[in-house]
Amino acid sequence: MNTNNNAPTLEEFKEAVLKRFAPLAEETREARHGGPTPAEYMETEDAESAIKDNYEMCLDEFNNGEITRNVFLTGAAASAADCLSMLY
């Protein structure tokens, strides 16, 4: 049982987003026959901004007791990954 009640760091959140975003982006990258890798794309200004905005919104929800750490790193990360896949 995970007893860590601390909010995920931005870096932890980005890792969780990449884990979910990479398979989605690779399909698109193959269809386009190239482009930035998922990790490279996540370093772009647009992606960084989208991730940070999502993180800050979820951090507020976490701090208000509306979501758990697990939801933050799974559901919120998956939502951010879906958003990035549309931008990619």
C-alpha positions, 0 to 999 in steps of 0.5 A: 500500500502506498502511503505517500500523501505528497503531491507529485512533482512536476517531473513525476507528472511529466514522466507519467504523461510521457509513459501514456503519450509515447504510444499514442505519439508513435502511431502518429509519427509512423503515419507521418513517416517521421517528426520529433520523438514523443520525448522531443515533442514534450520539450517543445514550448506548446507541450511544456505549457500544456503539461504545466497548466494541467499539472497546476490545475491538478495540483490545486485539486490535490491540495483541496483533497479533490483527487488522490496522488494515484488519480493525479498520476494516472487519470490526470496524466492520461488526460494530459497525454490525450491533449498532447496527442491532439496537439502532436 
